[in-house]
Amino acid sequence: MGKHNRYTSKQKLEIVLEGIRGETTITELCRKYGIGSNMYYKWRDLFVRKGEEIFANRGNFASEQVYVDRIREMERVIGRLAMENEILKKAESILSRI
């Protein structure tokens, strides 16, 4: 694999896992993929941090809770807007008779 300006998340994961396996040195690995060792360690540290979050949240991704909270908030907003819409329809009906 030659030098890349940008790696996909899958490629980054494969590179990090290859480094963790220890089949080659990190220096050789970085040379092979055309990345600096600082970049490799940044990716590895992110991988380790996110892995800790998975186990800390009993297998649930931290971002999953963000989506659940956001959906609940949107449902509240939709409910409020539906009520306001009904009130406006009733008001329009009453005012149209005047």
N, CA, C and O of each residue as an XYZ file, in Angstrom:
392
protein
N       0.860     -1.183      0.000
C       0.000      0.000      0.000
C       0.898      1.235      0.000
O       1.773      1.340      0.859
N       0.719      2.148     -0.905
C       1.542      3.340     -0.995
C       1.099      4.416     -0.027
O       0.252      4.195      0.839
N       1.690      5.578     -0.194
C       1.323      6.695      0.676
C      -0.086      7.161      0.360
O      -0.503      7.187     -0.798
N      -0.802      7.525      1.390
C      -2.146      8.053      1.231
C      -2.238      9.379      1.961
O      -1.601      9.576      2.996
N      -3.021     10.272      1.424
C      -3.297     11.510      2.134
C      -4.410     11.304      3.144
O      -4.521     12.033      4.130
N      -5.242     10.285      2.879
C      -6.393     10.062      3.735
C      -6.681      8.568      3.781
O      -6.662      7.882      2.759
N      -6.944      8.084      4.976
C      -7.275      6.674      5.162
C      -8.715      6.561      5.631
O      -9.210      7.411      6.371
N      -9.377      5.506      5.196
C     -10.732      5.254      5.680
C     -10.643      4.744      7.114
O      -9.574      4.350      7.578
N     -11.769      4.757      7.803
C     -11.773      4.261      9.181
C     -11.390      2.780      9.210
O     -10.714      2.331     10.136
N     -11.818      2.029      8.208
C     -11.477      0.602      8.143
C      -9.975      0.417      7.973
O      -9.374     -0.446      8.613
N      -9.376      1.224      7.114
C      -7.931      1.130      6.906
C      -7.171      1.481      8.185
O      -6.194      0.818      8.532
N      -7.619      2.519      8.878
C      -6.974      2.909     10.138
C      -7.050      1.776     11.146
O      -6.068      1.467     11.822
N      -8.231      1.152     11.245
C      -8.406      0.036     12.169
C      -7.455     -1.106     11.815
O      -6.819     -1.680     12.699
N      -7.356     -1.433     10.545
C      -6.464     -2.513     10.114
C      -5.008     -2.198     10.455
O      -4.262     -3.080     10.882
N      -4.607     -0.942     10.266
C      -3.235     -0.536     10.577
C      -2.977     -0.643     12.071
O      -1.945     -1.166     12.491
N      -3.920     -0.144     12.882
C      -3.757     -0.196     14.339
C      -3.695     -1.647     14.820
O      -2.845     -1.992     15.641
N      -4.585     -2.489     14.317
C      -4.582     -3.890     14.735
C      -3.299     -4.591     14.328
O      -2.776     -5.423     15.070
N      -2.793     -4.255     13.155
C      -1.523     -4.830     12.716
C      -0.400     -4.430     13.670
O       0.467     -5.239     13.999
N      -0.427     -3.191     14.103
C       0.587     -2.731     15.059
C       0.446     -3.400     16.414
O       1.446     -3.732     17.051
N      -0.794     -3.603     16.863
C      -1.026     -4.248     18.156
C      -0.584     -5.707     18.121
O      -0.073     -6.225     19.114
N      -0.777     -6.369     16.988
C      -0.349     -7.768     16.861
C       1.164     -7.921     17.045
O       1.643     -8.967     17.482
N       1.904     -6.866     16.707
C       3.340     -6.871     16.927
C       4.140     -7.733     15.975
O       5.269     -8.116     16.283
N       3.575     -8.041     14.827
C       4.289     -8.868     13.858
C       5.458     -8.122     13.226
O       6.429     -8.738     12.786
N       5.364     -6.801     13.183
C       6.465     -5.955     12.709
C       6.615     -4.809     13.706
O       5.738     -4.586     14.541
N       7.713     -4.095     13.617
C       7.880     -2.930     14.491
C       6.968     -1.803     14.001
O       6.536     -1.788     12.848
N       6.690     -0.875     14.894
C       5.849      0.271     14.527
C       6.552      1.090     13.451
O       5.901      1.618     12.549
N       7.851      1.198     13.539
C       8.607      1.942     12.527
C       8.410      1.322     11.149
O       8.170      2.033     10.173
N       8.511     -0.002     11.070
C       8.319     -0.693      9.787
C       6.878     -0.544      9.301
O       6.630     -0.331      8.114
N       5.948     -0.657     10.220
C       4.529     -0.514      9.887
C       4.242      0.880      9.315
O       3.559      1.018      8.300
N       4.768      1.894      9.974
C       4.545      3.271      9.517
C       5.186      3.500      8.152
O       4.611      4.174      7.297
N       6.346      2.953      7.955
C       7.011      3.070      6.662
C       6.177      2.382      5.577
O       6.015      2.912      4.477
N       5.656      1.205      5.897
C       4.852      0.431      4.950
C       3.630      1.217      4.477
O       3.282      1.183      3.297
N       2.976      1.933      5.415
C       1.743      2.657      5.079
C       1.970      4.144      4.815
O       1.028      4.875      4.505
N       3.202      4.583      4.935
C       3.504      5.973      4.631
C       2.925      6.958      5.633
O       2.492      8.050      5.263
N       2.918      6.569      6.903
C       2.419      7.468      7.954
C       3.511      7.673      8.985
O       4.428      6.860      9.102
N       3.411      8.761      9.731
C       4.347      9.010     10.809
C       3.969      8.200     12.041
O       2.808      7.832     12.226
N       4.946      7.930     12.868
C       4.654      7.161     14.073
C       3.693      7.916     14.992
O       2.896      7.297     15.697
N       3.763      9.244     14.987
C       2.824     10.033     15.802
C       1.386      9.779     15.361
O       0.483      9.678     16.191
N       1.184      9.677     14.057
C      -0.156      9.403     13.537
C      -0.622      8.020     13.979
O      -1.761      7.849     14.414
N       0.268      7.034     13.865
C      -0.098      5.687     14.295
C      -0.509      5.695     15.767
O      -1.551      5.143     16.119
N       0.289      6.308     16.620
C      -0.012      6.302     18.055
C      -1.285      7.088     18.376
O      -2.003      6.758     19.320
N      -1.555      8.114     17.596
C      -2.807      8.860     17.765
C      -3.999      7.945     17.477
O      -4.963      7.905     18.242
N      -3.921      7.211     16.364
C      -4.991      6.279     16.001
C      -5.128      5.183     17.046
O      -6.237      4.832     17.448
N      -3.985      4.639     17.486
C      -4.016      3.565     18.484
C      -4.641      4.038     19.792
O      -5.463      3.336     20.382
N      -4.249      5.236     20.247
C      -4.791      5.759     21.499
C      -6.292      5.994     21.395
O      -7.029      5.731     22.345
N      -6.743      6.482     20.257
C      -8.183      6.676     20.038
C      -8.899      5.328     20.072
O      -9.964      5.205     20.677
N      -8.327      4.331     19.434
C      -8.889      2.975     19.426
C      -9.013      2.441     20.855
O     -10.040      1.868     21.219
N      -7.983      2.626     21.651
C      -7.994      2.138     23.039
C      -9.033      2.895     23.859
O      -9.777      2.283     24.625
N      -9.095      4.214     23.710
C     -10.077      5.017     24.471
C     -11.504      4.600     24.144
O     -12.324      4.410     25.042
N     -11.793      4.461     22.870
C     -13.153      4.098     22.465
C     -13.482      2.671     22.902
O     -14.628      2.377     23.243
N     -12.490      1.787     22.893
C     -12.700      0.427     23.382
C     -13.068      0.424     24.853
O     -13.932     -0.344     25.276
N     -12.417      1.280     25.642
C     -12.742      1.391     27.063
C     -14.177      1.866     27.256
O     -14.869      1.391     28.157
N     -14.631      2.800     26.420
C     -16.002      3.309     26.524
C     -17.025      2.203     26.283
O     -18.062      2.160     26.944
N     -16.739      1.315     25.346
C     -17.670      0.230     25.052
C     -17.871     -0.636     26.285
O     -19.002     -0.975     26.631
N     -16.777     -0.995     26.949
C     -16.896     -1.839     28.129
C     -17.445     -1.061     29.322
O     -18.154     -1.630     30.151
N     -17.133      0.211     29.421
C     -17.638      1.031     30.515
C     -19.152      1.203     30.425
O     -19.824      1.356     31.445
N     -19.684      1.177     29.214
C     -21.125      1.361     29.002
C     -21.833      0.034     28.755
O     -22.882     -0.004     28.111
N     -21.261     -1.049     29.265
C     -21.856     -2.388     29.134
C     -22.148     -2.750     27.681
O     -23.190     -3.332     27.378
N     -21.250     -2.413     26.809
C     -21.416     -2.785     25.406
C     -22.145     -1.765     24.572
O     -22.153     -1.871     23.346
N     -22.762     -0.771     25.201
C     -23.460      0.273     24.439
C     -22.463      1.353     24.079
O     -21.651      1.765     24.908
N     -22.526      1.803     22.858
C     -21.654      2.887     22.447
C     -22.118      4.176     23.100
O     -23.318      4.415     23.232
N     -21.167      5.008     23.509
C     -21.510      6.269     24.153
C     -22.368      7.121     23.231
O     -23.292      7.794     23.687
N     -22.069      7.097     21.940
C     -22.808      7.928     20.995
C     -24.257      7.459     20.860
O     -25.124      8.245     20.479
N     -24.527      6.191     21.168
C     -25.894      5.677     21.090
C     -26.803      6.448     22.042
O     -27.937      6.773     21.690
N     -26.313      6.739     23.239
C     -27.115      7.485     24.210
C     -27.384      8.896     23.715
O     -28.457      9.446     23.964
N     -26.440      9.476     23.029
C     -26.635     10.811     22.466
C     -27.808     10.785     21.493
O     -28.645     11.687     21.503
N     -27.873      9.748     20.649
C     -28.973      9.629     19.692
C     -30.306      9.396     20.392
O     -31.325      9.959     19.991
N     -30.304      8.580     21.424
C     -31.537      8.316     22.175
C     -32.045      9.610     22.803
O     -33.237      9.908     22.731
N     -31.150     10.374     23.417
C     -31.537     11.652     24.025
C     -32.070     12.616     22.976
O     -33.060     13.311     23.202
N     -31.406     12.650     21.832
C     -31.836     13.557     20.754
C     -33.210     13.168     20.223
O     -34.033     14.041     19.948
N     -33.469     11.881     20.077
C     -34.782     11.413     19.612
C     -35.858     11.792     20.619
O     -36.934     12.244     20.230
N     -35.585     11.614     21.903
C     -36.567     11.993     22.932
C     -36.889     13.480     22.862
O     -38.049     13.882     22.960
N     -35.851     14.290     22.690
C     -36.062     15.733     22.598
C     -36.905     16.068     21.370
O     -37.811     16.897     21.452
N     -36.619     15.438     20.240
C     -37.390     15.682     19.018
C     -38.845     15.244     19.192
O     -39.757     15.912     18.704
N     -39.063     14.133     19.879
C     -40.426     13.675     20.123
C     -41.196     14.682     20.975
O     -42.380     14.925     20.740
N     -40.513     15.272     21.973
C     -41.166     16.310     22.797
C     -41.538     17.527     21.948
O     -42.630     18.080     22.077
N     -40.617     17.928     21.084
C     -40.867     19.085     20.224
C     -42.038     18.789     19.280
O     -42.913     19.634     19.089
N     -42.053     17.603     18.697
C     -43.146     17.228     17.787
C     -44.477     17.244     18.532
O     -45.474     17.736     18.003
N     -44.505     16.718     19.743
C     -45.730     16.727     20.543
C     -46.209     18.144     20.825
O     -47.397     18.442     20.702
N     -45.282     19.012     21.201
C     -45.648     20.407     21.474
C     -46.179     21.081     20.218
O     -47.182     21.793     20.272
N     -45.517     20.864     19.092
C     -45.955     21.471     17.833
C     -47.320     20.940     17.401
O     -48.131     21.690     16.859
N     -47.578     19.659     17.636
C     -48.885     19.086     17.296
C     -49.983     19.749     18.134
O     -51.058     20.064     17.623
N     -49.701     19.955     19.424
C     -50.680     20.638     20.284
C     -50.922     22.064     19.813
O     -52.066     22.507     19.714
N     -49.848     22.775     19.524
C     -49.983     24.151     19.047
C     -50.778     24.189     17.740
O     -51.595     25.087     17.536
N     -50.546     23.238     16.874
C     -51.261     23.160     15.603
C     -52.756     22.974     15.840
O     -53.567     23.629     15.186
N     -53.133     22.092     16.764
C     -54.546     21.867     17.088
C     -55.187     23.129     17.657
O     -56.317     23.470     17.308
N     -54.469     23.811     18.525
C     -54.984     25.058     19.124
C     -55.226     26.090     18.032
O     -56.256     26.763     18.026
N     -54.274     26.216     17.103
C     -54.416     27.188     16.023
C     -55.588     26.844     15.104
O     -56.299     27.735     14.638
N     -55.787     25.554     14.846
C     -56.924     25.131     14.023
C     -58.237     25.492     14.701
O     -59.154     25.981     14.041
N     -58.344     25.261     16.003
C     -59.559     25.584     16.752
C     -59.788     27.091     16.765
O     -60.914     27.559     16.597
N     -58.700     27.853     16.966
C     -58.815     29.301     16.986
C     -59.262     29.811     15.611
O     -60.108     30.700     15.525
N     -58.709     29.263     14.564
C     -59.096     29.657     13.219
C     -60.582     29.359     12.983
O     -61.299     30.172     12.399
N     -61.026     28.209     13.435
C     -62.422     27.806     13.275
C     -63.351     28.783     14.003
O     -64.381     29.190     13.465
N     -62.979     29.149     15.214
C     -63.795     30.074     16.020
C     -63.803     31.448     15.384
O     -64.858     32.075     15.281
N     -62.651     31.925     14.956
C     -62.557     33.272     14.369
C     -63.237     33.354     13.017
O     -63.712     34.424     12.636
N     -63.295     32.270     12.291
C     -63.935     32.301     10.980
C     -65.456     32.442     11.105
O     -66.118     32.864     10.157
N     -66.009     32.091     12.267
C     -67.464     32.221     12.490
C     -67.854     33.644     12.896
O     -69.034     33.993     12.871
N     -66.912     34.433     13.253
C     -67.217     35.786     13.717
C     -67.404     36.735     12.553
O     -67.668     37.920     12.758
